[in-house]
Structure formats: C-alpha cells, structure tokens
Amino acid sequence: IYEAGGGIMATARGSGEVQRRSYPQSMRQQGCSGWEFVAAMDLPGNAERIATEAVALLSAEHCPSGVTTVIVGASQLGLQIHESCGHAIELDRVLGSEAAYAGTSFLTTDKLNNFQYGSEQVNITADSIRLPGLGSYGWDDEGVEAQSTPVVQNGRFVGYLMSRETASGLDLPSNGTMRAASWNRIPLVRMNNVSLEPGDWSLEDLIADTDDGILMEMNRSWSIDDRRYNFQFGTETGYEIKKGRLGKLLRNCTYTGITPEFWNSCDAVCNQDEWTMWGIPNCGKGQPGQIGHTGHGAAPARFRNIQVGVMQ
C-alpha cells in the first residue's frame, strides 16, 4: 500500500501572542495514494494565503464565551470523529483492556442497537476499503478481509470495531480491524476509515441558513476524558456568523461538550462536494505504544446550543 502526504504551517508572533495557520489540515494531509495526492494540494500556491491569515490572527478578536450555534469545518470534524467516536467504538477499549493508557469507553455493550448516539442527521461508517483513506488495507492481521461496517445509522449506535476474540463475546463475526504497527507488536483493535457520511447542504447555504453563530475550522488543541465522553477542542480560526453571512475573524476559538449531547445537536451536514477524507498518521494506542494510520471522511456540519470560549 502506497502512502503520500504533506502540509504547510505558518507561525506568526507579535504583541505577546503566537498564532498559526495550517494547510490543508493541522497534522498534514496523508492518504493511500501516490505523488498526485500531494500535487493536488498545491502547497506552494497556498503558502502566501496561509501566512497572511496567521498574521491576521494576531489582531483578531478573541472567541466570545457563551452558548451558540457552531458550524464545525470538515478538517476539525475529522478529529472530532476520531476522538469522540473512533476510539469510543474500539471494542477492546469498551471491554476494559485499554484502560491503563487512554481509558475505556462510555459506549458499553448494553448500548449496542439501543442508544441514540446522535441526531437523525448523523450517519457514521467504519470501513477499510474507501481509498484514498489512510485506514485502508486488504486484510487485517487476523486474516479477516477488509469491509465496511455501519457504526451510527440515523443517530442510533449500531456497530463496534472488533477482533475475532472481542466479537465472539457479542456472538458477532469480526469486522477486520485487528492490526499491529510492526512485526514485533501484538495486534490491537484499530480504527480504519471512520467517517461521517455526507448530507444535503452546501456550505454556502448552511451559512446563509444560520442567523447567529461561529464557523470553526482546523484543529489547534484537544482534550477528552478517559471515557470519550467530555471533551474540549480548540481551532486555529473562527469566523463570526451574523444574519447568514460570515463576519469578522476570531482567534483562540474553543468549544466543549458531552459526546452524545454534541452529536444529538447536529441538525445539518454538508454534501459530497464539501466532503474530504482526512488522514491522521499519528494515532497512538497500546503498551508498548503503537502508531496507527487512520482516515476520517467529513464535511462541515452544524451543531446547535454549543458552549464556546472560556467558561465563566
């Protein structure tokens, strides 16, 4: 399997403040593809824009504090999926074998097919065959063929990532997600391409339909508890939305929430034209530690009544 990727970052400093802008995402974009994947990003052609935006952030207004509507951009939503869904559906974590390192999961087995993880707009799929997704492969390390598994259907939680051993405890077949980083590491249940399926909106129409809120894009920081339940994310940029139009640039934007409350607040997802398969090349798990490569498809999505900024 070939992999290729790249990215650029500009850092600006002034008046006791440091800001950064990244392209095309904060941890570089990577996929199962060749050089054409990198060439299509046009990194040199975006360098000046990224540098200008980093400087502009130095004098931008701070993110306000309060509860508002948030449109989460596709790149940031990819990491949101990774942390609050992807790790939470690893069945070995659910059963407690990962507790000493990165915690367990609130998605206990009694919730399978019985829990409203998100709104009806939320459909999440885990698959190993969606190129150029970085979590693509032919067979896992137990010899199970790559496949696609529904995880959330119309908001209802319906599937885990499983090995042969963990799946047997639920009287289910493995869905082929047992992988090791190298020959000298034991296989673990790992994410493949865990993606939010596209909806019906263009980003332009979604912004126009939003009376008041913030568009947040590109990850800057993240924190999530040991059950994948309570989280906070910071983004590189934010743009005020007023009466359906983008307004002023905002810096140091953050949003926080409870995983099922957050996903149940989703009332719109953008369409296939806005959808991108993002690659995360540095997913850590296990003791001794292993680095996994995962993919996360996402388009911008709107979430209502979200806590943003510094909580008072």
C-alpha positions, -999 to 999 in steps of 0.1 A, spaced: 0 0 0 14 34 -10 11 64 12 18 101 4 11 133 22 23 168 31 13 201 45 25 236 54 23 257 85 29 294 91 36 308 126 31 345 134 44 363 165 36 397 179 25 417 209 30 387 232 8 365 210 17 335 188 -8 322 162 -5 296 135 -23 286 103 -20 252 87 -29 238 53 -46 216 43 -50 204 79 -31 208 112 -13 174 112 -6 173 75 -29 156 50 -20 120 41 -36 92 22 -32 59 5 -21 73 -28 9 85 -48 26 118 -55 -5 131 -73 -22 133 -39 4 158 -28 5 177 -60 -33 183 -59 -29 202 -26 -9 229 -44 11 237 -12 32 265 -28 1 281 -42 -15 283 -7 16 294 12 11 332 9 -25 329 19 -17 308 50 10 332 61 -13 362 57 -40 345 77 -16 337 105 -6 374 108 -43 384 107 -50 362 137 -26 383 159 -50 412 159 -83 393 156 -109 395 184 -110 367 209 -137 340 207 -167 351 228 -179 330 257 -214 316 258 -238 291 241 -243 295 204 -246 276 170 -213 262 157 -205 251 122 -176 228 125 -154 227 95 -145 194 78 -109 191 90 -118 198 126 -147 175 124 -124 147 112 -105 149 146 -138 152 164 -149 119 149 -115 103 157 -116 112 194 -153 110 203 -164 82 180 -135 63 166 -117 55 199 -151 50 217 -161 22 194 -130 1 198 -144 -30 215 -112 -39 234 -114 -4 249 -151 -9 257 -142 -42 275 -115 -25 296 -82 -38 281 -70 -3 272 -80 14 305 -44 19 317 -33 40 288 -61 60 270 -91 50 290 -123 30 284 -155 40 266 -190 52 275 -204 31 247 -208 -1 268 -222 -32 252 -257 -27 265 -259 4 243 -254 -15 210 -286 -10 189 -303 7 219 -286 41 222 -292 74 204 -256 85 198 -266 114 176 -294 131 157 -311 116 127 -286 136 105 -257 116 119 -246 85 99 -211 72 106 -194 43 88 -161 24 95 -145 8 65 -111 -3 53 -118 0 15 -125 37 9 -95 50 -9 -76 72 -5 -84 68 32 -53 63 53 -70 35 71 -74 13 40 -60 -22 37 -68 -56 22 -69 -78 53 -63 -73 90 -36 -91 109 -60 -119 118 -67 -126 82 -101 -110 81 -109 -93 48 -114 -55 47 -150 -45 48 -174 -17 56 -193 -15 89 -222 8 99 -215 25 132 -242 50 136 -274 49 115 -298 79 117 -282 86 150 -286 51 165 -254 33 177 -252 0 158 -216 -11 155 -181 -16 170 -146 -21 157 -138 -57 166 -113 -85 166 -121 -122 164 -119 -125 201 -138 -94 211 -165 -101 185 -171 -136 198 -182 -121 231 -211 -105 213 -218 -135 191 -208 -115 161 -181 -120 134 -150 -99 133 -152 -69 110 -114 -70 104 -99 -42 124 -72 -61 143 -39 -45 133 -3 -43 145 21 -14 138 50 -38 132 61 -75 133 72 -70 169 39 -57 183 7 -75 191 -23 -67 170 -48 -43 186 -83 -32 176 -76 -1 155 -96 25 136 -97 22 99 -116 49 80 -143 62 104 -164 87 85 -194 109 88 -215 104 57 -224 135 37 -257 152 40 -276 176 16 -263 211 23 -237 233 5 -215 252 29 -227 285 14 -264 275 20 -256 263 55 -240 296 65 -269 315 49 -294 294 70 -275 303 102 -287 335 118 -261 337 146 -230 315 153 -194 307 146 -176 288 119 -147 270 135 -120 252 114 -86 235 117 -76 219 149 -53 236 174 -58 216 206 -79 188 220 -87 172 253 -111 143 261 -117 123 292 -110 86 298 -144 75 287 -145 95 254 -174 115 269 -164 150 280 -143 170 255 -129 204 246 -114 213 212 -96 245 201 -94 256 165 -69 278 146 -96 300 132 -132 311 138 -155 334 118 -185 351 133 -218 344 115 -244 371 116 -277 370 97 -264 343 74 -231 359 65 -195 354 76 -182 383 96 -150 391 115 -122 367 121 -119 353 157 -88 338 174 -84 313 202 -117 296 195 -128 267 216 -159 246 220 -168 220 246 -194 193 251 -206 159 261 -202 134 232 -239 122 228 -253 157 235 -230 172 209 -238 147 182 -276 149 190 -274 187 185 -263 182 148 -291 194 126 -273 197 92 -244 181 74 -229 194 41 -230 174 9 -205 153 -10 -190 183 -27 -178 196 7 -167 161 19 -130 152 23 -112 121 35 -87 133 61 -57 113 72 -44 110 107 -9 94 106 -1 95 144 -28 77 163 -13 62 194 -26 31 213 -13 2 234 16 -6 258 42 -8 243 29 21 222 19 16 186 12 43 160 -17 37 136 -28 54 104 -65 62 102 -88 81 79 -119 102 87 -142 115 60 -162 146 69 -180 176 55 -188 207 75 -218 202 99 -239 225 121 -244 220 159 -269 239 180 -265 252 216 -228 246 219 -207 261 247 -178 282 232 -150 302 246 -138 303 282 -165 290 306 -174 315 333 
